[in-house]
Amino acid sequence: MKTYYITTPAYYTSGEFHIGNAYPSLICDAMARYKRMQGFDVMFLTGTDEHGQKVQIAAQEAGLSPKQFVDGLVDNAKDLWTLLGISYDKFVRTTDDYHEKTVQAIFQILYDQGDIYKGVYEGWYCTPCESFWSDSQLDNSTCPDCKRSVARSTEENYFFRMSKYTQRLIDHIEANPDFIQPASRRNEMLNNFLKPGLEDLCVSRTAFDWGVKVPFDPAHVIYVWIDALPNYISGLGFFNEQEDNTRYWPADVHLVGKEIVRFHTLIWPATLMALGLPLPKQVYGHGWWTAEGQKMSKSFGNVVYPRMYTEKYGVDALRYFLLREIPAGQDGDFSHRRFVERYNGDLANDLGNLLSRTVAMTVKYLGGKVAGQVDPEIAEFIKEINIAYCSQMDAFNIPAAMVEVWRLIGRMNKYIDETQPWILGKDESKKDELAVVLASLCEALCVVGSRIEPFMPKTSKKIFEQIELVAFGNTSPIKFIVRPGEALFPRIDVATDMSPLGVIASVGDIVPDVPRATEDSPEITIDDFAKIDLRVAEVLVCEPVKKSDRLLRLELDMGNGERRQVVSGIAAYYQPDEVVGKRVIVVKNLKAVKLRGVESQGMILCAEEGDKVKLVEAPASIPPGGEVR
């Protein structure tokens, strides 16, 4: 079997896990489940980074030893992963004996071959980031990563000869463009860190003692990045007596937050080069979550903890929202209003309604048993969806893959309205036609159930409990047994629902009237026109805005890896699936506004033709991002 190895970051044990921790684990879980469905031999590794000065300070403040402190947090994290259905294969703690043996073995090898040497560090130290910085690296006298204050430090340390591997890293990154994703992270590493030249890296500390001891100099503890990063190989049995799973290396994907991409694409690969081990195939830097438009902070009281939502709305609703809401690699905002819109629209109205209608009509008109051929048009559409879904998943674009599934759900809801099974069911002469319609609906729901399993495993199971495929063939009728079951997602009452954060989920903003140009519009100069930034964009996703009969929400590829959403009042003239794939022209520098509670980050150009409105389309030969002059 072909192997597939995916890892989360080693989560730092300084506090209770929130959605920022859950998000990368859910992405990895979805990919691991998808690869298992494809027949891969999957290793999904997660774990915790438990050493360091911050942990030692936090434990002292809690009146606990560091080990007691981290044990409690790890138990809590494992319980949360079980609740969220995170199907990891290995959980590595940096306090595990086998991991500490790996770290000490690596340190000894690097020291013996001259890649680690002893020296004195004098410079700036950021405790929250546990990072050393030179004068030139500071950002207005603060840490360039977290913007907090730094303290002057002089300390005897061991150093890793990072500078020695600068050119090898540049060569590898330039020769392997997929090694760092998204592309913006790759450009940052090359231009901001590598090409100016790397400095040697401090890899030990003496200011605290909560960590792995340097094997030949126990007054030093091994510093965080040589301690934590090797969890990706210690969990496979490298340099320790664990079960030998080294066949999984190199990793297919290290998924990490964008704030630690630098450590995973510079320090970790340089360490592997020094050890003579292959580099991971890809490091993918995901974005950050804010909450209701603000940075999540305990002092603000807006930290979103997964249990708050799973207890009230179910695990799969939260999994769906976190995996679907933001384009891959970008930042996102956890808005309770948006959560409710997704829940009521995508889950209750679209998926839940499709299943309940299909099951109810099959039981009512055919006694719960269907035997019929799938409508050829629907069969072809399902084939198209399957190809697009797999293409997006293989490209590590989970949100786009989920869009493909919901394209199928939307098509089948429309199919019900087109075929009107309730009328066919009243006419005995239409029984065969009814069987084709209901067989098509059941087949589509089975495809949906299969395709959402990586994202929503409990919902997938519930679909197959209600629709069971009992016989399938290209020439003989496809057969299903259908059983009524519970509603998948009972609607949330937006008038009264209080979120776990205490925010009322109210109806969206009123859509403002947009002034229309008249024959008396004032003339402008070429300088005025030059202020408008017009760009070609490709429509990746198009869907109705909830509680609006005239707005569509479009997700656009703006070129160079940039995605943005635009809300447009064209629902009366276009079905959503008619818009997907079109090359449109966007006013890119228009100030963002909210329409029905959905942010619109620009405007697409349209033209009037009689009483109709048509999109202004660019030639397919012009790529997204092309400038319109």
N, C-alpha and C positions, 0 to 999 in steps of 0.2 A: 504494500500500500504506500502511496505517496504521502509524505508527512507534511503537516502544517503546524507551525509553532507561532503562537501569538501571545504577547505579554501586556499586562497593564504596567503602569509605573509601580514602584514599591512605595506604598502610601505612607506618609510620615505620621507617626503616632503621637501627635500633640493635642488631639481633640477628637470629638465625636464626628463620624463621617457624615457628610451632607451630599447634596446632589452633584457637587463638583467632583466628589470621589466616585459616586455611583455612575456618572456619565461615561467615563472611559471603560469602566467594567462592563457596562451594558453594551457598548460598542464591541468590545472584545467577545462578549458572550454571544452576541448576534452573529459575528463572523465565525466563531468556533462552531456554533450550531449549524450554520450554513455549510461549512466545510465538512462537518460530519455527515450531513445529508448527501453530500457529493461523494462520500466514500473515502475521505481522507483520514489518515491516522493523525488525529489532532492532539496537540499538547497545548493547553491553555493554562498559563501560569500567572498568578497574582501573588501579592504578599505585602509585607510591611517593612518599612525602614525605621528601626527602633532605637538607634544609637544617637549620640550627639548632645551638644550643650543645651539645646532647647528642651529636649526630653528631660534631661537631668534637672533643669530649672523648674519645669512644669511639675515633675514628680515631687520636688522639694516643697513647692507651693501647695500641693495636694496632701502633704504629710505622708508620702509613700516612698518606698524604694523605687528606683527606676524600673526594675523588673516587675514589681507589683503594678505600677502605673501602666506599663505597656501591656501587661497580660489582660487587664480589664478592657482596654481599648480594642485589643485583638479579638477577644471573645465577642465584644459588641459588633465588630466589623464582620466576623464570620456569621453571626446571627443575621445581620443585615443582608449579606450576600445570599444566604439561604432564603430569606424572605423574598428577595428580588429575583430568585431563580438563576443566579450566576453559576454557570456550570463549569467552574474551574476544575482542572485536573491536579494542580499542585499549588499549595499555599506556602510560600517561603517567608520565614521570619529571619531578619538579620541577626537575631539572638539565638537562632538554632545552632547547635554544635557543629553540624556538617557545613553550614554556611561559614561560620567563623574559621573552620579549618581551610576552606577554599580561599578565603580572604588572606589568611596568613601565608598560605602556600604561594599565592600570586605575589604578595609583597616580597617574600623571600626570593622568588625567581627574578623579579625585576631588580632587586637590590644586587643579587649575585652577578647579574649581567651588566651592571652599571647604569641601568635606566632609572634607578632611585639613588639619590645621594643626600648627605646630611648638610644642612646649612642653617642660616639665621634669617628669619623673615622679619622685616620691618615695614609696616604699611598700615592699611586700614582693614578693619574686620567688621562684617555685618552679622550679628548674632542670629536674626530671623532667617537669613538665607544661608548661614554658616559658610560664608564666602569671604575670601581675601581680595582686596582691590588695591591697585596702585593709584597714585595721584591722578594720572592721566585717564584712568578708567572711571573715576567718580563722576556723578551727574550732579553738578551744583553742590558739591560736598556731601552728597548722599549716595546710598547704594544704587547703582544703575539698574538693578533688577526690581527691588521693592520700594525704592525711593525713601527708605528709612535712614535714620542717622547711623553713622559708623563710628567706631572707636579706634584710636591709634593703638597698634599692637607691636610688640617686639618679642619674638619667641623663637627658640631653637626648634627646627622642624626638619622632616625629610621631604625631599622634592622629587617629583617625577619629571623626567626630561621631555615634556610635551613639545618643546621647540624642535626637537629632533624629528618629529613626525609631521611637521607643518606641510611640507611639500607632498608627502605621501597622501595626506588627507585631501589636499586640494586636487591631486591627480585622481583620487578615487571618486570624489564627489562629482568632478567634471566628467569623468568617464561613465558614471552611473547616475543619470539624471533623476531616476526614481528613488535613489537612496534616501533623500530627504524630501518629505512632502508635508504640506503643499509647497509649491515652488517658491512662494514668498519666503518661507523659512530657509530654504536652500540658499537663496540669494543673500539673506541676512548673514548666514554663517560664513559664506565665502567673502563677502565684501566688508563686513564689520569685524570679523575675528581672524580669519585665516590669512587673507592677503596682507593685512597690516603686520602679521607675524605673531605667533603664539609665544607666551611666556611659560617658563617651567611652572609646575603646579605643586602647591603645598599639599602633602598627603599624610601629614600626621599632626597631632596636637598634644600639648602637655598641660594646657590650661584646665582640662577636666579629664575625668577618668572613665566615663561611661562610654565604652566602646571596645573594639577588638584590639588587643595589645599587639604592638610590633613584636614579632617572635624573638628577635635578637636584642631588643631594647625596650623592655616592658614599661619604662617611664613614659613612653609615647603610646597613644592610641591612634589607630589608623583612621584617617580622615574620611568624611562621609562618602565621597565619590568613589574611592577605592574600596570602601566598605559596602555601600549599597548596590552599586551597579552590577557587581558580579553575581547578584542573586539570579540573574538570567541564565547563568551557567551552573551555579552551585546547585540549583534545583534539578539539574539534569545529571548531576553526579560528577562534574568536573572537579578534579583535585580533592575528592573526598570519597568516603566509603558508601555513599548512597547507591541506590539501584542505578545501573548504567542506562541512562536515556540520552546519551550524547548523540544518538542518531538524529535527534530533532534539530541539532545546531547545524547551520546558522538559523536564527529566528527569521521567520517571514516578515513579521511586523512587530516592532516595539511601538506601542501607542502611548504617548506621553502628552502632558500639558505643554502648551507652547512656551511656558516659562522655563522648562527644563530641557528644551530641544538642544540647547548648546551643550549641555553635559552629555547628552546621549549621542550627539553627532561629532563631538570633538574629543572629549575625555575618554569615553567608552571605546570608540574605535581605535584611538591611539593606544589604549591599554591592550586591546586585542591584537593590534599589530605587533606590539612588543612581546606578546605571548606567542605569536605565530599562529593565532587562531583566525578563522574566517570572520568577516564582519557580517552583522545582520543585513538582510536584504533591503529592509526599509525601516526608517524611523518616521512616524507620522505624528505631527504636532496638532492636537485638537485645540479648539478655542475655549474661552472661559464663559461661565454663566454669571449674569447679574440677576437681581431679583427686583421686579417692579421698577426697572430702570436704574437701580443703584447697586453699587458693589455690595456683595453679601458680607455682613459684619454682625458679630454678636452685639456690638454696641448699638447698631441700628435696629436690632431685633428682627432682621429680615432674612436670616439664614434659613434656607429651605431644607428640612430634613426629610428623607424619603418616607419614613414611617408616618409623617403627617398626612401624606397623600394616599399611601397604600391602605391605611386603615379606613379611610373614608370613601375612596373611589376605586380601590382595587389595584393590584400590582401591575396588571397589563396596561391599564390606562396611563399610569406613570411611565412605564417602559415605552409605550407608544409616543407619548409627548416628548420625552427626552431624546428619543432616537429620530423623530420625524421633524421637530420644530425648526431646526437650524440647518443650513447647508453644511456639508462636510467641511471641517477645518475652520469654520468661522465661529465668531462669538455669538451668544444668544442671551435672551432675557427670559427669565421664568416669570411670566405674568399669569396670575390666577385667572384673569379674564380670558386670556388666550388659551389657557388650559381648558376652561369650560367650553369655549368655542370649539376647540378640537374634539373634546369629549362628546358634546351634543351633536356636532356636525359630522365629523369623520366616523366616530365610533357608534353612537346611538342611531343617528339618522341614516347614515350610509351603510355601514356594515351590519349593525344590529337589525335594521329594518329589512335589509335584503334577506337575511337569514330567516327572520320571523315570517315574512310574507311567503317566501318559498316553501318553508315547512308547512305553514297553515294551508296553503293552496294544494300542496301535494297530499296532505292528509284528507282534506275535504273532498277533493275531486277524484283522487286515485287510491284512497285508502292507505296512503303512506308507502306505496310501492310504485316505482317508476321504471319503465322499460322503453327506451326510445333512442334514436340516433340524435347526436348533437347537431344543432343547426350549423351548417357549413360556415356561415359567416361568423358565428360565435367561435367555432373551432379555430378558424384562422386568426381571429382576434386574440384568443388565448395563446396561440403559438407565438404571436408577435409579442405579447406581454411577457411570456416566459423568456424569450430571447433577450428582451430589454432588461428584465429583472436580473438575469444572470450576468449580463454585461455590467450593470451598475454595481452589483455585489462584488464581482471580480475586480472592479476598479476601486473598491473600498468606499463606495459612495452609497451608504445605507439610506439616507433620506431620499435620494433619487430612486432607489429600488422600491422603497415604500410607496412612492408616488405611482410607480407602475402598477402595484397591486391595487391602489385605489382608483386608477384608471379603469381597471377591470370591474371593480365594484360599481363605479359610476355607470359603466356601460351596461351592466346587468340590471341595475335599477331602471335605466332608460328602456331596456329590452322588455321589462315587465309592462311598462306603460305602452310600448309599441304593440305588443302581442296580446295584451288584455286577457290573461288566462281565465279570469272570472267570467268572461263571456264565452270562451271556448268550452269551459266546464259545463255550461248549461245546454250544450248542443252535442248530442250523442254522435253525430256524424263528424264532429271535429275532435274526436277522442285521440286519434293518431297525431294530429297537429298539436294537441295539448301535451301529449307525451313528449314530443320533440322539445317544446318550450320548457317544460319542467325538467327534462333530462339535461337540457342546456344550462338551466339555472343551477341544478345540483352539481353538474360537472364544474361549472365556474366556481362555485363555493368550495368544492374540494380543492381546486387549484389555489384559491385564496387561503384556505386552511393550511395547505402545505407551505405556501410562500410566506405566511406570517409567522410560522413556527419559530424562526430565529428571533423575531421581535416580540411576539406575544404568545408564548408557548401554552399558557392556560387557555386562552381564547381559541387557539388552534385545536386543542383537545375537545373543547366544548362544541366546536363546529362538527367535528367528526363523530361526536356522540349523537348528534342530531341527524347527520347525513352520512350514511354508510354505503360505500361503493362495494357492491357484491359481485359484479361481473362487468368486464370491459373488453371490447374488441373493435377492430377497425370495420368489420363487416356486420357483426351481430349487434343487437341493441345493447346499449349500456344500461346497467340496472343499479338501482339504488333502493335502500330501505330508509325511510325517513321517520323520525320520531320527534315529537314535540319536546322542547326543553325550556329552561329558564331564559329570559331575555338577557342578552349578552351585556348590554350597557344601559340600565335604566337612566332616563334623562335626568339631568340636573335642573332643578328649578332655579333659573337665573334671578328670579325676583327675590328669593329668600336665602339662597345658599350663602353660607359664610365659609370662606376658605380656612384652612388651618392657620393661616396668617392673619385671620380676622378681617379680610377684605371682602366686601359684598361683590358678587359677580354680577354686575349690572350690564344692561344693554349697551352696545357700543356708541361711539360718538355720533351725533347727527351729521349727515353728509352736507358739507357746505355747498351753496350754489356757486358754481364757477362762472365768473363773468365771461360772456361770449363776445368775440370781436364783432364790430359793426362796420358799416361802410364809412363811418366817420372816425375810424381808428386813426390816431395821430401817426404821422410819418416818423420813421426812425432813421438814424444814420448807420453807416457801415460799422462805426464803433459800437453802437448799441447792439447790432446783430452779433458782433464778434464776442460779446459777453456770453452768448448762448453756446453751451457745449453739447453738440448733437453727436450721438454715437450709435453705431449699429449694435444690436443685441439679439441673442437667440432666446426664444421662450422655451424654458426647460419644463416649467410647471404652470398650469393654469387651472384655477378652481374658483367656485363661487365664494363670495364673501357672505358669511352667515348673516341672516336677517336683512338681506338686501336683495332686491330683484333686479338691480341694474349694475352691480359692481362685480368685477372679477379681480382676483389676486394673481398676479403673474410673478414667477421667479425667473430672473433673467441672467444669462451668461453675458457678462460685459467684456469678456476677454481678459487675458493675463491672470486668470484664476479668480477674478472678482465676480461675486454674485450679489444681486440686490433684488428687492421686491418692489413692484409698482402696482398700485390699485387703479383700475380703469373702468369707466362707466360704459362698457361695451357689451354687457350681458344680454341686452335685447337683440344684438346683431350677430353674436357668435356663441356657439357652444364651446365649452372649455377645451375639448379635445381638438377643435378646429384650429385653435391658436397655438398649441404646442408645436414647436419646431419652426415656427415662422421667424424670419429675420425682420425685426422691427427697428424703428428709429426712436431713440430715447433722448429726452432733454435731461442730461446727466446732472447738471449743476443746479437743478431746481430745488429750492428749500423743501425738506421733507415735511409732510403733513400727515395727520391721522384721519382716515375715512372709515367710519363705522368701527373705530377702535383699532384699525389695522394701519400700520405706518406705510406710506407710499413714498419711496425714495427716488422720485423722478416722475416723468410723464411720457407716455408713448404718443406718437403723432398719428392722427387720424384725419380723414378727409370725408366731407359730406358728398353723397350722390343721391339727389332727390331727398327722400325721407329716410335714407339709410346712412349709416356711418361705416366706413371701411378703414382698416389699418393701412398706413403707409408702409409698404414693405421694401426692404433693400434687396438687391440681387443676392442669390445664394452664394455667389463667388466672393462676396465681401465678408471677411471673418468677423466674429464678435469683437468689439472694441474699435472697429474702423471708424475714423472720424468723418463726419458729414460736413462738407464745406459749401 
